[in-house]
Amino acid sequence: MRRRRPAPKTAAQDAAEVGGFRAQHLSLAERQIMTEDGLARVTVDESESPLAWLARRKGRDGRSLISVHQFVAGERLRADFTRGNLTPRVTSNWGAPTGRSGGGGAGEMTDLVVASRQRVQNAIAACGPEFSGVLLDVCCFLRGLEDVERERGWPTRSAKVVLQLALDRLARHYGLAPTTGAANPKLRSWLADGAEFVVG
């Protein structure tokens, strides 16, 4: 006899499970994530992610502080970071035989974990040392921009600009960046008589 799968819960039902008082202070949304068993529907708190906050907030020009492709790239990095079990543990691992906090050996790592870690390494390498630190801090460790500026001694509001550049580089690595004519600029040179010479 085949068992029927339960119907997916609504955001209101998820909020009821979280608790009415606590749920009113959260920004709950539904997402699908890839697990070892396939796609799974989860409820997330969008206010937890600094990227979600930046995507919702508008600048003086009326546009979001980060674009859709920047947001998707950052969330993809965060998903791989989480699936790769790279988040540091703050409590003991009671699943381990000795209760030690360290991870197990290679035998405990699944193909999904290994592949996720490899994707994180490839993304960080593609973005280079200039941008990898801010990407890990904001996208993976969910640190606020003010904290990043204070720790690194950067000027106020500079972390937003660096993060935008880093997310653009990350989006290009994932193939998410929009293709525009500005991606391959032509070199221009003016000759002595004023004639313009275009290279490329």
Secondary structure by P-SEA (a helix, b strand, c coil): ccccccccccaaaaaaaacaaaaaacbbbbbbbbccccbbbbbbcccccaaaaaaacccccccccccaaaaaaaaaaaaaaaaaccccccccccccccccccccccccccaaaaaaaaaaaaaaaaaccccaaaaaacccccccaaaaaaaaccccaaaaaaaaaaaaaaaaaacccccccccbbbbbbbccccbbbbcc
